[in-house]
């Protein structure tokens, strides 16, 4: 039972990382980015392809690939955010939702064409250590620590740096932020860039722990979206905690029922939560 | 409805009805049937889509429910009409439960929950292997002729179109427009917003369930992936949005365009059908953004001239 708990903790760490990026994008731009999970899959594929050339560790690759994912984030902004900036809030959300779904579907086929149907697995061997009689897989523990550090650094970035403060100001009041000289277009581009970096790191960590199918991007996005709704949009702490909870639920559902029924249990709980909260904490 | 819109709507519906009777077999028969089923899905989707402004990513839940209820009834030995009646009752109950669950949600949350419900149904029907055949799907014998199936589907499309028109012209249609504009304001002036939403969503759900029944009756096969299909939901969404014409002409023209495009995509671009679908979605969204900007520029030009 404790082993299941630990497994849930590791999985929850990756989900938290994925959800934090999505929360950032929604909080600042009001964009439900359905291509967020596809960015994670893209990162996993890139890491797998790079491993053939040089055996980077997941964390080294995360650092090296940061500019690439920042670029992907900027590109995504040009496609799913910039064209709808002038629309009303609800029309803008719908248009960017449809556009990001389009991007996710395009990427899914491109991933299958690029790397085939085979699940992406970038597992590297790492020693397991004992802690009070419990077997702790070293790689998972390191990745969990890295996930926590990444979330911590993102929080620091948002709180202590000028671009981060601009992003938070934009999330609170767009008009007032513009009056203070903050460029909404540039700042939201930076926010989506940061969100994409977080998705990329989550994708690399996920594929190091579990096999990731080339068409699983939308599935990952959906889980992340539910975490964001449950944890609260626009903040980082809520989704991080909700991500851990989802990891535990998934792990325990797999342990108590069959592996195939985990999705049914998880999605049922999440829909019930959504309905009970009548649309999350902030409508 | 403007006369030209009514004219084209009647032309399209009559053409579909006549061609469903004339071509029931072969490739053309299947294509006409797909047009009619997609048309029913798009027109029914458009009822809450236009009046409540809700974007559902799980409209196929009702399609799958209808198909599975009918399939299970047939596999238990019932003949066509008793199975049809039973599946309509069962899917009505199922659709009501789903609708009651989702009616309280707004905009993005509604879209998200519908997508979640679609996945839940897909996985749930996969696990009920002894009744639903699991992920391999459910096969049923032919219960009615293809001609009768095409004709029933065409009449279903006509009935759905009539529901769309009647709903949008009734006081419930006006209530739903008010609810879309501002739910709080609508409640203040005494509109029962929850009842409006449930009625609107149920008006859309029942034709989708019936479409699922007829689709299974004609193709004899349904699986969790093909019944509770995200692609089908997106097709309905796209068809309803891609042509910026109000009323039922918009979704009808959208269906003609999307089904034809889908046919080309599935036959000519094997392996890239999702990508092409995605491109159409992206194009539709970008067009919406450009159209808004163009209208804004036009109105500012007009005000400058005045």
Interface residues (C-beta under 8 A of the other chain):
Chain A: X32 X79 X83 X84 X86 X87 X90 X91 X93 X94 X95 X96 X97 X98 X99 X101 X102 X103 X104 X105 X106 X107 X108 X109 X110 X112 X113 X218 X219 X222 X225 X226 X229 X258 X260 X261 X263 X264 X267 X268 X270 X271 X274 X275 X278 X279 X280 X283
Chain B: X53 X55 X57 X101 X102 X104 X105 X106 X107 X108 X109 X111 X112 X113 X115 X116 X117 X119 X120 X123 X124 X126 X127 X230 X234 X237 X241 X271 X272 X273 X274 X275 X277 X278 X279 X280 X281 X282 X283 X284 X285 X286 X288 X289 X290 X292 X293 X296
